[in-house]
Each structure stands twice: as structure tokens, then as C-alpha cells.
């Protein structure tokens, strides 16, 4: 159920996922448990590095 929740929307935080699971299942699930299980499934909270734009002058160099 955790994998299905994350695959629907990847922008959710671990806290909101834990709250969703608590309301749907009726179980007390901590955010640490959610993070640990997501890492075990291969989901990691990483952001792409912003790279500077290459101008025509820099491309010639």
C-alpha cells in the first residue's frame, strides 16, 4: 500500500504519507518507519542539481 501511495504522487512528504496510511489502515505508523521502508524500496528524496546555462561564447571556448 505504501508503494502504491508513493507511485500515485511522488511529491508527498513522509509525514503526509504516514498520515494517509494511518487514516486508511487505522494503524499508528511513524514517519521514520515510512522513510526507512521507502529507502528499502529504492525511493530516495533527491533533487536535481541546477546547472548554469552555456552561452554561445562559452560553448566556443
C-alpha distance (Angstrom), angle and dihedral (degrees) to the residues before:
residue distance angle dihedral
X1 . . .
X2 3.80 . .
X3 3.80 92.5 .
X4 3.80 90.9 49.0
X5 3.82 91.3 51.2
X6 3.80 92.9 50.8
X7 3.80 95.0 44.5
X8 3.82 90.6 54.8
X9 3.80 93.5 57.5
X10 3.79 122.8 3.4
X11 3.81 94.1 -171.1
X12 3.81 94.4 76.0
X13 3.78 119.9 111.3
X14 3.79 123.2 -128.1
X15 3.80 89.9 -108.8
X16 3.80 93.7 55.5
X17 3.81 91.6 45.6
X18 3.81 90.1 51.6
X19 3.81 90.7 50.1
X20 3.82 91.4 48.9
X21 3.79 91.3 51.2
X22 3.79 92.0 46.7
X23 3.80 92.6 53.4
X24 3.79 95.2 44.0
X25 3.82 98.7 41.8
X26 3.78 101.1 27.1
X27 3.83 91.6 -131.8
X28 3.80 128.8 125.8
X29 3.81 105.8 -115.2
X30 3.81 121.3 173.5
X31 3.78 124.8 -139.7
X32 3.80 89.4 -121.0
X33 3.79 90.2 59.2
X34 3.80 90.6 49.3
X35 3.83 91.6 50.5
X36 3.80 92.4 47.1
X37 3.80 93.3 49.7
X38 3.81 92.7 45.8
X39 3.80 90.6 52.4
X40 3.79 88.9 49.5
X41 3.82 89.8 53.2
X42 3.80 91.6 50.9
X43 3.80 99.8 -102.3
X44 3.80 113.4 134.0
X45 3.80 129.7 176.6
X46 3.77 101.1 -123.0
X47 3.78 130.5 148.9
X48 3.78 125.6 -152.8
X49 3.78 116.7 -106.0
X50 3.79 114.0 -112.1
X51 3.77 111.4 -122.5
X52 3.81 125.9 -160.2
X53 3.78 118.5 -107.6
X54 3.79 116.1 -106.6
X55 3.79 113.8 -125.7
X56 3.81 122.3 -150.8
X57 3.80 90.0 -106.8
X58 3.81 92.7 53.7
X59 3.81 91.7 45.3
X60 3.82 90.4 56.4
X61 3.80 91.2 52.1
